[in-house]
Amino acid sequence: MGRVTSPDSAPDPEEVERLLADIRREARYAGSDAGRSTITDSTLAAIAAVPRHRFVPEYLRDEAYSNHPLPIGHGQTISQPYIVALMTDLLEVDTAATVMEVGTGCGYQTAVLAELVRRVFTIELVPPLAAEALARLRVLGYDNVEGRTGDGYAGWPEHAPYDGIIVTAAAAGIPPALIDQLKPNARLVIPVSEGGGYQTLTVVTRTAGEPKVESIMPVAFVPLVHASP
């Protein structure tokens, strides 16, 4: 699992504690929708270990440990920490897992996953975001992450099957290729656009028959787009 190695990258302990308190509070508040009113200790420890201020633009660093999304350029955002924590928990993976992330963005969710699992493969459609995120993750010492630029709808079949897949943008339907790249009984956590601007955080479990699909709660993500032909 990856670790932050640069001393000046360490999060401020007081800011982190406030953020963790906010995540716990929101988990209790949203529990009836999300189906769980707590976040696991391991996920909270990963959130605490990742220096979120290193993943946001300089002019927004005073807001880095606030529990809300922030713009990161290229029309993209860094997700709300509570949603990052919830989606990470919903994967239900262990320290031996290999997971795929679709939508690297700034690399924040990637880093949280890298704190928890053995290996993370991450895909980003926007080349500058992919390059910046991977460079940032290397500087921070996350050596268990491999990334590339590509179309997230197609996944990354060369490294499949995965113990879990997480998608950080809203897809127009559930991509069949991602289900095909899961191990049996593994989970895909993905926001799905329902039309009319409505999105639902969805968990898809690969089974021997038809995949099991569970709707978790309403969310708001940037759209997951296909690569240009």
VOGU-3710 file (C-alpha; in Angstrom, 3 decimals, decimal comma):
1> mgrvtspdsa> 0,000/0,000/0,000  1,175/3,524/-0,748  2,376/6,013/1,799  3,022/9,749/1,848  6,782/10,212/2,155  7,345/13,965/1,912  7,307/15,611/5,391  5,851/18,878/4,104  2,923/16,948/2,623  1,501/15,854/5,959
11> pdpeeverll> -2,051/17,110/6,582  -2,667/19,470/9,496  -3,980/17,250/12,334  -6,645/19,717/13,474  -7,997/20,164/9,954  -8,065/16,406/9,469  -9,944/15,843/12,726  -12,549/18,419/11,724  -12,948/16,724/8,357  -13,328/13,279/9,926
21> adirrearya> -15,935/14,658/12,312  -17,828/16,146/9,353  -17,690/12,809/7,492  -18,977/10,904/10,528  -21,760/13,464/10,989  -22,838/13,266/7,352  -22,714/9,470/7,427  -25,199/9,495/10,313  -27,384/12,063/8,559  -27,363/10,242/5,201
31> gsdagrstit> -27,562/6,761/6,679  -31,183/6,146/5,758  -30,395/6,876/2,086  -26,953/5,275/1,909  -27,915/2,138/3,816  -25,065/2,625/6,288  -24,702/5,267/8,970  -20,988/4,808/9,652  -17,731/4,752/7,703  -15,243/2,008/8,525
41> dstlaaiaav> -12,198/2,860/10,602  -9,872/1,728/7,812  -11,433/4,117/5,302  -11,350/6,993/7,786  -7,671/6,240/8,438  -7,004/6,402/4,695  -8,833/9,734/4,430  -6,760/11,032/7,345  -3,501/9,914/5,732  -4,042/11,581/2,350
51> prhrfvpeyl> -2,986/15,261/2,146  -6,053/16,641/0,339  -4,431/20,086/0,149  -1,955/18,634/-2,360  -4,793/17,674/-4,713  -6,546/21,048/-5,044  -5,474/24,260/-6,795  -3,298/26,592/-4,722  -6,022/29,245/-4,454  -8,386/26,703/-2,855
61> rdeaysnhpl> -6,012/25,199/-0,296  -7,756/26,965/2,589  -10,843/24,898/1,690  -9,020/21,609/1,123  -10,300/19,970/4,318  -13,870/21,146/3,975  -16,415/18,412/3,317  -17,469/19,531/-0,147  -16,291/19,158/-3,767  -13,933/21,692/-5,335
71> pighgqtisq> -13,058/22,557/-8,945  -9,722/21,248/-10,235  -9,803/22,631/-13,784  -10,751/21,097/-17,153  -14,401/21,134/-16,043  -13,692/18,517/-13,368  -13,950/18,419/-9,570  -12,387/16,735/-6,572  -15,226/14,849/-4,907  -16,721/15,589/-1,507
81> pyivalmtdl> -14,724/13,627/1,106  -17,847/11,956/2,524  -18,745/10,619/-0,937  -15,152/9,431/-1,429  -15,342/7,625/1,899  -18,757/6,118/1,159  -17,787/4,878/-2,311  -14,573/3,418/-0,926  -16,509/1,572/1,780  -19,050/0,293/-0,736
91> levdtaatvm> -16,268/-1,477/-2,674  -15,791/-3,826/0,305  -12,208/-4,742/-0,597  -9,292/-5,812/1,597  -5,573/-5,051/1,719  -4,743/-7,786/-0,819  -7,096/-6,322/-3,450  -6,343/-5,008/-6,901  -8,831/-2,345/-7,955  -9,484/-0,220/-11,002
101> evgtgcgyqt> -10,563/3,416/-10,885  -12,230/5,118/-13,821  -11,738/8,885/-13,691  -8,425/9,701/-12,028  -9,122/13,434/-11,948  -6,643/15,015/-9,554  -5,772/11,640/-8,003  -7,414/12,102/-4,593  -9,700/9,059/-4,713  -6,759/7,154/-6,203
111> avlaelvrrv> -4,625/8,001/-3,186  -7,340/6,959/-0,737  -7,598/3,597/-2,503  -3,814/3,257/-2,584  -3,731/3,603/1,199  -6,038/0,599/1,500  -5,278/-1,941/-1,226  -2,340/-3,692/-2,845  -2,633/-2,182/-6,341  -4,635/0,540/-8,100
121> ftielvppla> -5,011/0,871/-11,870  -6,528/4,226/-12,807  -7,770/5,676/-16,104  -8,309/9,329/-17,025  -9,663/10,636/-20,334  -8,142/14,153/-20,087  -4,374/13,891/-20,803  -3,236/16,914/-18,716  -5,204/15,703/-15,687  -3,798/12,190/-16,050
131> aealarlrvl> -0,206/13,444/-16,284  -0,556/15,859/-13,372  -2,268/13,303/-11,131  0,267/10,554/-11,749  3,160/12,940/-11,189  1,577/14,124/-7,936  1,010/10,559/-6,741  4,631/9,664/-7,462  5,892/12,684/-5,513  3,707/11,686/-2,578
141> gydnvegrtg> 5,160/8,189/-2,570  2,245/6,147/-3,908  4,209/3,463/-5,715  1,304/1,016/-5,947  -0,563/3,077/-8,565  -0,403/2,650/-12,330  -2,328/4,989/-14,616  -3,006/5,744/-18,237  -5,057/8,016/-20,467  -8,057/6,312/-22,040
151> dgyagwpeha> -11,786/5,764/-22,352  -13,164/4,660/-19,011  -16,149/2,957/-20,609  -13,756/0,305/-21,959  -11,942/-0,199/-18,643  -8,442/-1,702/-18,583  -8,860/-5,361/-19,568  -5,135/-6,153/-19,586  -5,075/-6,219/-15,778  -8,509/-7,760/-15,212
161> pydgiivtaa> -10,164/-9,314/-13,340  -10,366/-6,821/-10,481  -11,437/-7,175/-6,876  -13,389/-3,937/-7,269  -13,971/-1,081/-9,708  -14,863/2,482/-8,779  -16,067/5,140/-11,224  -15,817/8,805/-10,252  -18,045/10,303/-12,951  -21,674/9,695/-13,899
171> aagippalid> -22,109/7,155/-16,684  -25,007/6,972/-19,107  -25,880/3,445/-18,058  -23,690/0,721/-16,578  -20,814/-0,118/-18,960  -20,887/-3,889/-19,669  -17,101/-3,932/-20,135  -16,619/-2,924/-16,511  -18,834/-5,731/-15,221  -16,909/-8,188/-17,411
181> qlkpnarlvi> -13,649/-7,062/-15,770  -14,795/-7,873/-12,226  -13,939/-11,044/-10,360  -16,933/-13,161/-9,307  -18,799/-11,472/-6,427  -16,695/-8,306/-6,809  -18,336/-4,893/-6,865  -18,561/-1,947/-9,251  -19,413/1,348/-7,530  -20,623/3,877/-10,073
191> pvsegggyqt> -22,839/6,987/-10,353  -25,425/6,404/-13,084  -27,304/9,162/-14,933  -31,030/8,539/-14,937  -32,011/11,429/-17,223  -33,250/14,878/-16,378  -30,062/15,630/-14,469  -30,820/12,920/-11,899  -27,991/10,582/-10,847  -27,938/7,563/-8,563
201> ltvvtrtage> -24,930/6,067/-6,823  -25,149/2,402/-7,781  -23,447/-0,815/-6,668  -23,225/-3,647/-9,193  -22,112/-7,076/-7,959  -20,970/-9,637/-10,507  -22,790/-12,920/-9,923  -23,013/-16,229/-11,771  -26,250/-15,041/-13,359  -27,476/-11,513/-13,972
211> pkvesimpva> -25,477/-8,846/-12,087  -27,044/-7,653/-8,846  -27,782/-3,913/-9,068  -28,431/-1,813/-5,950  -29,385/1,863/-5,957  -27,770/3,642/-3,010  -28,582/7,355/-3,017  -28,867/10,466/-5,214  -25,528/12,081/-6,119  -24,120/14,797/-8,372
221> fvplvhasp> -21,028/14,052/-10,476  -19,511/15,387/-13,660  -20,403/13,178/-16,659  -18,308/10,216/-17,765  -17,624/10,776/-21,444  -16,408/8,550/-24,260  -13,125/9,224/-26,012  -13,433/10,907/-29,417  -13,494/8,419/-32,310
//
